[in-house]
Structures are given as structure tokens and as C-alpha cells.
Amino acid sequence: MREIAEVARTWLFVPGDRPERFDKAAAAGADIVILDLEDAVSPGAKQFARDAVVTWVGGARTPFAVRINAVDRPGHKDDLATLAGLGRPTVVMLPKAEDPGTVAAVLAALPVGSAVVALIETALGVIRATDIAQSPGVVRLAFGSYDFAAGLGVDPDHPPALAAARSMLVLASAVAQLEGPVDGVTGDVYDHDRLVADVEAAVALGFAGKLCVHPTQVSPAASALAPTAEEVAWAAKVLAAVSEGGGQGVVLLDGRMVDAPVIARAKRLRRTGEAAVRPSAERPRGAAQQAMGFPHTFSEI
């Protein structure tokens, strides 16, 4: 599970108190399903959600993570005790991640081999992102864009307002040698064009994943995260030229210099392209919301 979290592109939330949706979420095709014990669950339903998660993960074949309650929220310790009771390593998403010490405390409470996806949602979390990313057991950073924007008093759907924070998470991930971070949600589950635009803008900054709040977002997000066929073909051409040149020094390809940074980018494209390649002009659309039995709006998640 940890290895999948390290490279997963699409992450789909499902409320922990809606066990009838767990299998539907698993069937949506996301790389990881996030069983949510935090914001999606009312205080009175927290224990029901924990019990439902424990029951489902006992037979789960789909990669999953569990978003627990933040350290300063009621239920945090109960969440950890529940997951510790599973008796096996678990990937947890830690909200409001701001302190490497909190990450260490979470992992200390869980079975050996567990991992943390640090959800950065505050200004302090962004400032400390490099330290958090380098904390033992952290396998990925994710951006809680809506909460972060609320803290700054800016519009979460206005990309320039959050560009600096996104770039800092990309840099922190690079320093820690983690895969690119996972970008925050796109709230309008009907607007796939907006979703794709959001993903492509995040990818241009260095993000390598997307948080989804509805099954129909998974397919277009995965398509937008994948390299184009042209990019994969370019990468293959670069690597072939390097191989023909004996792998030594700098080579020329179509009049352009191919050196170490170009080769590194080609290798990354090849790696991601092996998972999926998106068409250049057309991207797949998700099935109708009603077919999955999920809520129609972000506010209902």
C-alpha cells in the first residue's frame, strides 16, 4: 500500500459513514480510495464510520488510505487506536499537517510500516512543508486548497492566489525526493473542463496527483495527469538517441542538445507513460453521477 501511495495519481474520497459507497468508490478506477473519517463525517457518526472502515478494509483488494481527524480535533486519538487495532501497516492522510513531531507521533501510534500522506492546509504547513516532507514515514504531500484559501481569505478557484503555495509544495517534495504532490479538489463535480484545466495547471507546476470528490472526476483527472502520446514518443526518441550514443556525454537530437536534465525528464515521462497515455485532442468523460449512486454536489460529500 505504501508503494502505491508513493506514486498514485488519482485519489478518491468516500465518506467513512457511507459504507454502501465503498465498493462503488473502489470500482471507480482511482489509484487510491480515501476512506474519510474527518470532514465528511458528522461528530455523531464518527464511531460508526470507524467500525465501517474496519469492516471494509478487512477484505479490501483496492488500495486505500484513511483520512483521520487532525491532531487538535475530537476523535484523533480514537482514529489512531482504531487503525492500530487493524494490526497491519496503513496509509493515513493527516489533515492540517504542520509539524514533523505530529507526524512522528501518528506513526508511533500505528503498526510498523505505516505511512503518512501529509495534507497541507494552512500557511504554517506550507512554510514548514520541507521539514514535513523529509519526516520519516511521509510518502507524499497533498494540498488542501480550500482550507488553505479560507485561511488566507482568498478565492480557492483563483489559481494565482494559490500559485506560490503550490510551488512551495512542489519544491518541498523535490527536496525530500518524493513524487510530485497531490493537488486539491475541484469543487464542481459537473464541470470536467474545469477539472482538466485545474489538473493541467497543477501538472505544469510539478504536481503529480489529484484529489477527487466524485467518481466521475477520476477518469478525466487520470487522463489529464498522464503524458500525451507525443510526449511519450519524444521521451522514447530521446532515450533511443542516448542509447545509440553509448550513454556517454551530450548528444544532439533534431538540432537540440540532449544532456542530463533532458534525459531525466524523458525517463520520468517514460515511467508515467507506462501507466497511462492520454490522447492529445480528446479526454475521456466519466459516467453519469447517478450510475454510481454518489451525491450530486460537493456540499453533499
C-alpha positions in Angstrom: 0.0 0.0 0.0 2.8 2.4 0.9 4.5 1.8 -2.5 1.2 2.7 -4.3 0.7 5.8 -2.3 4.2 7.0 -3.3 3.2 7.2 -6.9 -0.6 7.2 -7.1 -2.1 9.8 -9.3 -5.9 9.8 -8.6 -7.2 9.8 -5.0 -11.0 9.5 -4.5 -12.6 10.5 -1.2 -15.6 8.5 0.2 -17.3 9.3 3.5 -16.5 6.8 6.2 -20.1 6.7 7.4 -21.4 5.6 3.9 -20.2 2.0 3.7 -22.7 1.4 0.9 -20.4 3.6 -1.3 -17.1 1.9 -0.5 -17.3 -0.7 -3.2 -18.7 1.9 -5.7 -15.7 4.1 -5.0 -13.3 1.1 -5.4 -14.9 0.4 -8.8 -14.4 4.0 -10.0 -10.8 3.3 -11.0 -8.9 5.6 -8.8 -5.4 4.6 -7.8 -6.3 5.0 -4.1 -9.6 5.3 -2.3 -9.5 7.6 0.7 -11.9 6.5 3.5 -12.7 9.7 5.2 -13.1 10.0 9.0 -12.7 13.7 9.1 -14.8 16.5 7.5 -17.2 14.2 5.6 -18.4 12.6 8.8 -20.6 14.3 11.5 -19.4 14.1 15.1 -22.2 11.8 16.0 -21.3 9.3 13.2 -17.6 9.1 13.9 -17.6 5.7 15.7 -20.0 4.2 13.1 -17.6 5.4 10.4 -14.6 3.8 12.2 -16.4 0.5 12.5 -17.5 0.6 8.9 -13.9 1.3 7.7 -12.5 -1.6 9.8 -15.1 -4.0 8.4 -14.4 -3.0 4.8 -10.6 -2.9 4.9 -10.6 -6.4 6.3 -11.4 -7.7 2.8 -10.4 -4.8 0.7 -8.4 -5.5 -2.5 -8.4 -1.9 -3.6 -5.5 0.3 -2.4 -6.8 2.7 0.3 -5.8 5.4 2.7 -7.7 6.7 5.7 -8.0 10.4 6.4 -8.0 10.7 10.1 -9.1 13.7 12.2 -6.5 16.4 12.8 -4.5 16.3 15.9 -6.4 19.1 17.5 -9.8 17.7 16.6 -12.0 15.3 18.7 -11.6 11.8 17.5 -8.0 11.9 16.6 -6.8 9.5 19.2 -9.8 7.2 18.6 -9.0 7.1 14.9 -5.4 6.1 15.7 -6.5 3.4 18.2 -8.9 2.0 15.6 -6.2 1.8 12.9 -3.7 0.4 15.3 -6.2 -2.4 16.0 -6.0 -3.5 12.4 -2.7 -4.9 13.2 -1.2 -4.1 9.8 0.5 -1.1 8.2 -1.8 1.5 7.0 -1.5 4.7 4.9 -3.1 7.6 6.7 -3.8 11.1 5.4 -3.1 13.6 8.2 -5.1 16.8 7.9 -3.7 20.2 9.0 -0.1 18.8 8.9 2.1 21.5 10.3 4.7 19.8 12.5 7.1 16.9 11.9 6.6 16.0 15.6 2.9 15.3 14.9 3.8 13.1 12.0 6.2 11.1 14.3 3.5 10.8 17.0 1.0 9.5 14.5 3.3 6.9 13.1 4.4 5.9 16.6 0.7 5.0 17.3 0.4 2.8 14.2 1.8 -0.6 13.2 5.4 -0.5 11.9 5.5 0.1 8.2 2.6 2.6 8.2 2.9 5.8 6.2 1.6 9.3 6.2 0.3 11.5 3.4 0.7 15.0 4.8 -2.3 17.2 3.9 -1.0 20.7 3.9 -3.9 23.1 4.6 -2.5 26.1 6.5 0.0 28.8 6.0 2.2 27.3 8.7 2.0 23.9 7.0 3.2 25.5 3.7 6.1 27.3 5.5 7.2 24.0 7.1 6.5 21.8 4.1 10.1 21.0 3.5 10.6 19.7 7.1 7.3 17.8 6.9 8.2 16.2 3.6 11.5 15.0 4.9 10.0 13.5 8.0 10.5 9.7 8.2 7.3 7.9 7.1 5.9 10.7 5.0 5.4 9.3 1.5 3.6 12.2 -0.2 2.4 15.8 0.3 -1.2 16.8 -0.6 -2.7 20.3 -0.9 -5.8 21.1 1.0 -6.5 24.1 -1.3 -10.0 25.0 0.0 -9.0 25.2 3.7 -5.8 27.0 2.8 -7.6 29.6 0.8 -10.1 30.1 3.6 -7.2 30.8 6.0 -5.9 33.4 3.6 -9.3 34.8 2.8 -8.8 34.3 -1.0 -10.8 32.5 -3.7 -9.7 28.9 -3.9 -10.7 28.8 -7.6 -8.4 31.8 -8.5 -5.2 30.0 -9.4 -2.8 32.9 -9.0 -3.8 33.3 -5.3 -2.5 29.8 -4.5 0.3 29.5 -7.0 3.1 30.4 -4.5 1.8 27.7 -2.0 1.6 25.1 -4.7 5.1 25.8 -5.9 6.4 25.5 -2.3 4.9 22.1 -2.0 6.5 21.0 -5.3 9.9 22.3 -4.1 9.5 20.6 -0.7 8.6 17.3 -2.4 11.7 17.6 -4.6 14.0 18.3 -1.7 12.6 15.2 0.0 12.9 13.2 -3.2 9.1 12.4 -3.1 6.9 12.2 -6.1 5.2 15.4 -7.0 2.4 16.4 -4.6 -1.3 15.7 -4.9 -3.4 18.7 -5.8 -6.6 19.8 -4.0 -10.1 19.2 -5.1 -12.1 20.8 -7.9 -15.4 21.5 -6.2 -17.7 21.5 -9.2 -18.2 17.8 -10.0 -20.2 18.6 -13.2 -17.5 20.8 -14.8 -15.0 18.4 -16.2 -13.4 21.1 -18.4 -12.6 23.0 -15.3 -11.3 19.8 -13.6 -9.0 19.2 -16.6 -7.8 22.8 -16.6 -7.1 22.6 -12.9 -5.1 19.4 -13.3 -3.1 20.7 -16.3 -2.2 23.9 -14.4 -1.1 21.9 -11.4 0.9 19.5 -13.5 2.7 22.4 -15.2 3.9 23.4 -11.7 5.1 19.9 -10.8 2.1 18.2 -9.2 1.6 14.5 -9.9 -1.8 13.7 -8.4 -5.3 14.9 -7.9 -7.8 14.6 -5.0 -11.2 13.8 -6.3 -14.6 14.1 -4.6 -16.7 12.2 -7.0 -16.2 9.0 -9.1 -16.9 10.9 -12.4 -13.8 13.1 -11.7 -11.4 10.1 -11.7 -11.3 9.4 -15.4 -10.7 13.0 -16.7 -8.2 13.6 -13.9 -6.3 10.5 -14.8 -6.3 11.4 -18.4 -5.0 15.0 -17.7 -2.3 13.7 -15.4 -0.9 11.3 -18.0 1.6 12.4 -20.6 0.4 12.8 -24.1 1.2 10.3 -26.8 3.5 12.9 -28.3 5.4 13.4 -25.0 5.9 9.6 -24.6 7.1 9.4 -28.2 9.5 12.2 -27.6 10.8 10.5 -24.5 11.4 7.3 -26.4 13.2 9.1 -29.1 15.5 10.9 -26.6 16.3 7.7 -24.8 16.9 5.9 -28.0 19.3 8.6 -29.1 21.2 8.4 -25.8 21.4 4.7 -26.1 22.8 4.9 -29.6 25.3 7.4 -28.4 26.6 4.9 -25.9 25.1 6.7 -23.0 28.1 9.0 -22.7 28.3 12.8 -22.9 25.9 15.1 -24.7 24.1 14.1 -27.9 22.2 16.2 -30.5 18.6 15.3 -31.4 16.9 17.3 -34.2 19.4 20.0 -33.6 18.8 20.2 -29.9 21.2 19.4 -27.1 20.3 16.3 -25.0 22.0 16.4 -21.7 21.3 15.0 -18.2 18.3 17.2 -17.3 16.6 16.3 -20.7 17.3 12.7 -20.1 15.9 12.8 -16.6 12.7 14.4 -18.0 12.5 11.7 -20.7 12.8 9.0 -18.1 10.1 10.5 -15.9 7.8 10.7 -19.0 8.5 7.1 -19.9 7.8 6.0 -16.3 4.4 7.7 -16.1 3.6 6.9 -19.7 3.9 3.2 -18.9 0.9 3.6 -16.6 -1.4 5.6 -18.9 -1.2 7.8 -22.0 -3.8 10.4 -22.7 -4.9 11.4 -26.3 -3.8 14.9 -27.3 -7.1 16.2 -28.5 -9.7 14.2 -26.7 -10.0 13.3 -23.0 -12.4 10.6 -21.6 -15.5 11.7 -19.7 -16.8 10.0 -16.6 -20.1 8.1 -16.4 -23.3 9.8 -15.1 -23.2 10.6 -11.4 -26.5 8.7 -10.9 -25.0 5.5 -12.1 -22.5 5.4 -9.2 -25.1 6.4 -6.6 -22.9 9.2 -5.3 -24.1 12.7 -4.3 -24.5 15.3 -7.0 -22.7 18.2 -5.4 -19.6 18.9 -3.4 -21.6 20.1 -0.5 -23.2 16.7 -0.1 -19.9 14.8 0.1 
